Amino acid sequence: MVHHERVADNVFFFKSAEYALVTAGVIAGPEWAVVIDTLAYPDETVFMREYIERELGVPVRYVINTHYHADHSWGNCFFPGALIIGHQLCREYLEERGRPSLKLAQKENAIFQPVKIIPPRITFMEGDMILRVGKKSLRMFHLPGHSKDQIGVFIEEHRVLFAGDLCMPVPYIVDGDIEDMIASLKIIGKMSLENIVQGHGDIILRGEVAGMVKGNLAYLSAIRRAVRKASRRKYPLDLLSTVDIESCGISRVLLGGLANELHRRNLVALYRQLFGENPQGFPDILD
């Protein structure tokens, strides 16, 4: 079942109950709608499209991908006729990484058989891109950290930011860069936002934004300290295996119990980012 709710006037939020609380959004205008990201499984994305057509009474003209990861972009194909928008790197990554990943997924799970990779047709590299939906202005801009192609979508009239996976209950840098994420979090911390729609999890309300940014920055600082300390050991894995997520300020029960696994992967990814290799004895689990 897909949870959905109104965020602001003609702005809606959809959240998966099947996969890691992944989210998507809809901004409806008088004649057409814009979708921000798609959901992880075909039936969920089709539910969202049918809701827009049936309940909001408009077709989807544009789909914006905040980044190329499967749970946010593989549903592009279920909006036939819509123009896909994203960062230029999103287009490149879907072509280079998305296509082989989908082939593998289709062999392992028949649910993905109807899926086709549809990369963004409209792209940008630097600066902002503005899209008008009725009387609303959607400003798209680069927010790397979770991935190099990550963008945010800011609805200026409502001061709502669809942040993609830059904002998650557990900051996740496996396919990104810790310094980029720190810089991007500081940017959104200065934006005076009413709401943030995270790429996974619940909506962050105005009174919670500063705490979220502070908490995520504190977590990133904590894992960086832990990795640097571990690097001075002969066997870094021995120390890293003792660094539990709660000692870094994040609850292990978040994201349906996935938080601890994401944390473990963060530690190894950060070690690789800083030192060019996995800590000794750690299996190469990062795709």
Number of C-alpha atoms within 10 A of each C-alpha: 10 16 13 16 11 12 19 16 11 14 20 19 22 25 26 21 14 13 15 19 21 25 31 29 26 23 23 23 20 12 13 18 25 26 26 27 31 31 30 25 19 20 15 21 24 16 14 25 20 14 14 22 15 11 9 16 16 18 20 23 16 20 24 29 31 32 29 27 21 18 19 24 28 28 27 27 19 19 20 10 11 19 18 25 22 29 28 17 19 28 24 15 18 23 16 11 13 22 17 13 12 19 14 11 14 15 11 11 9 9 13 19 14 11 17 16 17 21 26 25 13 14 17 18 14 10 8 13 17 13 14 12 17 13 9 18 16 22 17 24 21 21 26 24 27 25 25 20 24 25 29 26 26 21 23 13 12 16 15 24 23 26 22 27 29 31 26 21 20 27 23 26 25 22 15 20 19 27 13 18 25 19 15 21 22 15 12 20 16 11 13 12 21 17 20 24 27 22 26 23 20 18 18 20 15 15 11 13 21 17 13 19 20 13 18 23 18 16 21 24 14 16 23 18 12 20 25 15 13 20 19 10 12 11 13 21 20 15 16 20 12 10 19 16 20 14 12 18 15 20 16 18 11 16 20 12 12 13 21 19 11 18 25 15 16 24 25 22 27 24 23 15 16 15 13 10 14 21 24 12 10 13 9 11 9 11 5
